[in-house]
């Protein structure tokens, strides 16, 4: 093949390859999310990447429709690639509720696609880590959602976070006060952009798209800047929505959710009522959540969600209310990299065995097998190169320990245990078996 006929290796804009050093922390994060979700009784499911276009279209709103990848497949069917995991979940629940029963709790960790402008921590192909409770309107599920979010970040050792919580009924009550109830969908979409585009542009959108007067837009933004402690917020919002039955219902729900989450162990200063938290997707009907890192608030919400009680009604006559949240895996990883919390390692094994005595290959493998049987990951180098070259390889890959054995060590039944981070080493006896070596490795790998 001539040089000119070679295909340039490249990826599409907004898509990316993951090298081992990127996949290692990614998989660790996924494992942590899975562990936390399962500890609350959420069961795993999966759904297809492609759905019929009618399943996805119109569920998240006009903006979601614009971002959806859609096309006609080889069979002439109009299909779309899922832009989130919640809409497919509603279809899944409606289709399988007879087998599942309710209430039912699920988690799903899978890739989604959105044809949006790529930027820091935001790609066109990315992974979501969702957990949801289907089939109950009980506030117990709303409380548990906040608790799971907090537990997830605590387990990840990210304690400097805040969970912002609001209720769509509170927003409905507030919009009633300023005469914009009929334009609530447009106004809520605009409010959701407040942190991204600022007050001035949000006000302009409320006026131009929502048909509001400058005074109405001003009042909406004033409502969204209410601040204070949770008790302060509850008092201020109550004064504004006291004449709205819907607004008061939402306010009472917020009061119970915050109290319940704190009783379940969420520190009171970590969960904050915020009237500006709206969530732009049209299917939300009740509680909404957004989670921000205190040290990197501008990277956006790293775990969001809310209650969607009417979404499954599009697929079944049975009531299937739902609530849940989604961890933004790629955005969180981008943030953790900025914070220096991601270790650059490209191997899942921690122990490395150099192979430099050609006649001892089988014995190297025997040693590796004995260590793996104790639950410790080991890699044996495949070629009998110079020891220095192999140790450079081990250091570059991020191994923590090298087990060095030449002819003399095999004869004496000893092993040189080298700490690759410090350069120190010690000799461990392999008599009568490898128990001493395994014990020493466990102490070093703590």
Secondary structure as the mmCIF struct_conf table of DSSP 4:
data_model
#
loop_
_struct_conf.conf_type_id
_struct_conf.id
_struct_conf.beg_label_comp_id
_struct_conf.beg_label_asym_id
_struct_conf.beg_label_seq_id
_struct_conf.end_label_comp_id
_struct_conf.end_label_asym_id
_struct_conf.end_label_seq_id
HELX_RH_3T_P HELX_RH_3T_P1 UNK A 3 UNK A 5
HELX_LH_PP_P HELX_LH_PP_P1 UNK A 6 UNK A 9
TURN_TY1_P TURN_TY1_P1 UNK A 13 UNK A 14
HELX_RH_AL_P HELX_RH_AL_P1 UNK A 20 UNK A 39
TURN_TY1_P TURN_TY1_P2 UNK A 40 UNK A 41
HELX_LH_PP_P HELX_LH_PP_P2 UNK A 42 UNK A 42
STRN STRN1 UNK A 43 UNK A 44
BEND BEND1 UNK A 49 UNK A 49
STRN STRN2 UNK A 50 UNK A 52
HELX_RH_AL_P HELX_RH_AL_P2 UNK A 53 UNK A 56
TURN_TY1_P TURN_TY1_P3 UNK A 57 UNK A 58
BEND BEND2 UNK A 59 UNK A 60
HELX_RH_AL_P HELX_RH_AL_P3 UNK A 62 UNK A 67
STRN STRN3 UNK A 70 UNK A 72
TURN_TY1_P TURN_TY1_P4 UNK A 74 UNK A 75
BEND BEND3 UNK A 76 UNK A 76
STRN STRN4 UNK A 78 UNK A 81
BEND BEND4 UNK A 83 UNK A 83
BEND BEND5 UNK A 85 UNK A 85
HELX_RH_AL_P HELX_RH_AL_P4 UNK A 86 UNK A 100
BEND BEND6 UNK A 102 UNK A 103
STRN STRN5 UNK A 104 UNK A 113
STRN STRN6 UNK A 119 UNK A 119
TURN_TY1_P TURN_TY1_P5 UNK A 120 UNK A 121
STRN STRN7 UNK A 122 UNK A 122
BEND BEND7 UNK A 124 UNK A 124
STRN STRN8 UNK A 125 UNK A 134
BEND BEND8 UNK A 135 UNK A 135
HELX_RH_AL_P HELX_RH_AL_P5 UNK A 139 UNK A 155
TURN_TY1_P TURN_TY1_P6 UNK A 156 UNK A 157
BEND BEND9 UNK A 160 UNK A 160
STRN STRN9 UNK A 161 UNK A 167
HELX_RH_AL_P HELX_RH_AL_P6 UNK A 168 UNK A 177
TURN_TY1_P TURN_TY1_P7 UNK A 178 UNK A 179
HELX_RH_3T_P HELX_RH_3T_P2 UNK A 181 UNK A 183
HELX_RH_AL_P HELX_RH_AL_P7 UNK A 184 UNK A 192
TURN_TY1_P TURN_TY1_P8 UNK A 193 UNK A 193
HELX_RH_AL_P HELX_RH_AL_P8 UNK A 194 UNK A 208
TURN_TY1_P TURN_TY1_P9 UNK A 209 UNK A 210
HELX_RH_AL_P HELX_RH_AL_P9 UNK A 214 UNK A 224
TURN_TY1_P TURN_TY1_P10 UNK A 225 UNK A 225
BEND BEND10 UNK A 228 UNK A 228
HELX_RH_AL_P HELX_RH_AL_P10 UNK A 230 UNK A 241
TURN_TY1_P TURN_TY1_P11 UNK A 242 UNK A 243
HELX_RH_AL_P HELX_RH_AL_P11 UNK A 245 UNK A 263
TURN_TY1_P TURN_TY1_P12 UNK A 264 UNK A 265
HELX_RH_3T_P HELX_RH_3T_P3 UNK A 268 UNK A 270
STRN STRN10 UNK A 271 UNK A 273
TURN_TY1_P TURN_TY1_P13 UNK A 275 UNK A 276
BEND BEND11 UNK A 280 UNK A 280
TURN_TY1_P TURN_TY1_P14 UNK A 282 UNK A 283
BEND BEND12 UNK A 286 UNK A 286
STRN STRN11 UNK A 287 UNK A 293
HELX_RH_3T_P HELX_RH_3T_P4 UNK A 294 UNK A 299
BEND BEND13 UNK A 302 UNK A 302
STRN STRN12 UNK A 303 UNK A 308
BEND BEND14 UNK A 309 UNK A 310
HELX_RH_3T_P HELX_RH_3T_P5 UNK A 311 UNK A 314
TURN_TY1_P TURN_TY1_P15 UNK A 315 UNK A 315
BEND BEND15 UNK A 317 UNK A 318
STRN STRN13 UNK A 322 UNK A 328
HELX_RH_AL_P HELX_RH_AL_P12 UNK A 329 UNK A 338
TURN_TY1_P TURN_TY1_P16 UNK A 339 UNK A 340
BEND BEND16 UNK A 348 UNK A 348
STRN STRN14 UNK A 351 UNK A 353
HELX_RH_3T_P HELX_RH_3T_P6 UNK A 358 UNK A 360
HELX_RH_AL_P HELX_RH_AL_P13 UNK A 361 UNK A 372
TURN_TY1_P TURN_TY1_P17 UNK A 373 UNK A 375
STRN STRN15 UNK A 378 UNK A 380
BEND BEND17 UNK A 382 UNK A 383
HELX_RH_AL_P HELX_RH_AL_P14 UNK A 387 UNK A 397
TURN_TY1_P TURN_TY1_P18 UNK A 398 UNK A 398
BEND BEND18 UNK A 400 UNK A 400
STRN STRN16 UNK A 401 UNK A 404
HELX_RH_AL_P HELX_RH_AL_P15 UNK A 407 UNK A 412
TURN_TY1_P TURN_TY1_P19 UNK A 413 UNK A 413
STRN STRN17 UNK A 414 UNK A 419
TURN_TY1_P TURN_TY1_P20 UNK A 420 UNK A 422
STRN STRN18 UNK A 425 UNK A 429
BEND BEND19 UNK A 431 UNK A 432
BEND BEND20 UNK A 434 UNK A 434
HELX_RH_AL_P HELX_RH_AL_P16 UNK A 435 UNK A 444
TURN_TY1_P TURN_TY1_P21 UNK A 445 UNK A 445
#
